[in-house]
Amino acid sequence: MTPPRATMTHAEMEAAGHFDRPRTPQAVVDYLNECIVESQGDAAILGEALAYVAGEEGLRGIARECGLPAAVVHRQLGGRRTLTLRTVMGALRALGLQMRVHVAERQPSDGRCAADGSAAPCSASEVA
C-alpha cells in the first residue's frame, strides 16, 4: 500500500485553481525543468508533471510512443507503478521534447566549483 502524499497532485492543484496548465512549448519546458529541480529525485513528482502537461488526451500518445498499454502508462505517471526511464523518454518524445545532460554550475562537496576541477570560487560572495 502506498503511503498518502503530503501534497496535492498536479491535477488536483489545477482543479483547485492553483495554476493553469502550461500551453506553449517553452512554458512546458520551464515547468518540467522546475519540477525536476524541486522533486529532489522523486520520480513520482516527475511522472505527475508529465501526466499533467500531457493531459488525458496526451497519455494515449505517450502510450503509443512507449509501446505500452495506456493503463500502464497512466499508473506509472500517476505514481501507482514504478516510473521507468523508457516511459519518461517516451513521454518526452510524445510531447516533442528531449532530455539533455549538461555540466552543473554548483559547488561540489570538495569545495571546487569550476567544471575543470579548479579551486576557483563559485561566486564573488564566497571570496573572503
Sequence and secondary structure as in RCSB ss.txt:
>XXXX:A:sequence
MTPPRATMTHAEMEAAGHFDRPRTPQAVVDYLNECIVESQGDAAILGEALAYVAGEEGLRGIARECGLPAAVVHR
QLGGRRTLTLRTVMGALRALGLQMRVHVAERQPSDGRCAADGSAAPCSASEVA
>XXXX:A:secstr
     SS  HHHHHHTTS     SHHHHHHHHHHHHHHHTT HHHHHHHHHHHHHHHHHHHHHHHHTS HHHHHH
HHTTSS   HHHHHHHHHHTT         S  TTS  STT     SSGGG  
